[in-house]
Amino acid sequence: MLLNPFLPFSTAKVLGLKATVLLLLTLLIKARVQIVAGSALGIFLLLLQVLVFLAVSGGLLLTAGGAAFYATQQRRSAAA
């Protein structure tokens, strides 16, 4: 009987690892491009990375705000 070595990992952990690898790979490519090709493409990749970070942060902020608003509405309806 063969044991699955990934059994202890949940889907969230696997997706988190994939996202980390993608981020590190992007940083590595960006650094190599900056060294080899100069700054134009490196700056573009840096700006793209910053924009993606801001978009994800904004999405998390909207999600947290929506959850707080929903919890406030639930408390008001329970108190009434």
C-alpha positions as CSV (number, residue, x, y, z in Angstrom):
1,M,0.0,0.0,0.0
2,L,1.5,3.3,-1.1
3,L,1.0,6.4,1.0
4,N,0.2,9.7,-0.6
5,P,3.0,12.1,0.5
6,F,0.7,15.1,0.0
7,L,-2.0,13.8,2.2
8,P,-1.2,16.1,5.2
9,F,-1.5,19.2,2.9
10,S,-4.9,20.8,2.5
11,T,-5.9,22.5,-0.8
12,A,-5.3,25.9,0.8
13,K,-1.7,24.9,1.7
14,V,-1.0,23.6,-1.8
15,L,-2.5,26.8,-3.4
16,G,-0.4,28.9,-1.0
17,L,2.7,27.1,-2.0
18,K,1.9,27.5,-5.7
19,A,1.4,31.2,-5.2
20,T,4.6,31.5,-3.3
21,V,6.6,29.7,-6.0
22,L,5.0,31.9,-8.7
23,L,5.9,35.1,-6.7
24,L,9.4,34.0,-6.2
25,L,9.8,33.0,-9.8
26,T,8.4,36.4,-10.9
27,L,10.9,38.1,-8.6
28,L,13.8,36.0,-10.0
29,I,12.8,36.8,-13.6
30,K,12.4,40.4,-12.8
31,A,15.9,40.5,-11.2
32,R,17.5,38.7,-14.2
33,V,15.8,41.0,-16.6
34,Q,17.0,44.1,-14.7
35,I,20.5,42.8,-14.8
36,V,20.6,41.7,-18.4
37,A,18.3,43.9,-20.4
38,G,18.5,47.1,-18.4
39,S,15.7,48.9,-16.6
40,A,12.8,49.3,-19.1
41,L,11.4,45.8,-18.9
42,G,12.4,45.4,-15.3
43,I,10.5,48.6,-14.3
44,F,7.5,47.3,-16.3
45,L,7.6,44.0,-14.3
46,L,8.0,45.9,-11.1
47,L,5.0,48.1,-11.8
48,L,3.0,45.1,-12.8
49,Q,3.9,43.4,-9.5
50,V,3.0,46.4,-7.5
51,L,-0.3,46.8,-9.3
52,V,-1.2,43.1,-8.7
53,F,-0.2,43.5,-5.0
54,L,-2.5,46.6,-4.7
55,A,-5.3,44.8,-6.5
56,V,-5.1,41.8,-4.2
57,S,-4.9,44.1,-1.1
58,G,-7.9,46.1,-2.3
59,G,-9.8,42.9,-2.8
60,L,-9.0,41.7,0.7
61,L,-10.0,45.1,2.1
62,L,-13.3,44.9,0.2
63,T,-13.9,41.4,1.5
64,A,-13.1,42.4,5.1
65,G,-15.3,45.5,4.8
66,G,-18.2,43.5,3.4
67,A,-17.9,40.9,6.2
68,A,-17.9,43.7,8.8
69,F,-20.9,45.3,7.2
70,Y,-22.7,41.9,7.1
71,A,-21.9,41.2,10.7
72,T,-23.2,44.7,11.7
73,Q,-26.4,44.1,9.8
74,Q,-26.8,40.7,11.5
75,R,-26.4,42.3,15.0
76,R,-28.9,45.0,14.3
77,S,-31.5,42.5,13.0
78,A,-30.9,40.3,16.1
79,A,-31.2,43.2,18.5
80,A,-34.4,44.4,16.9
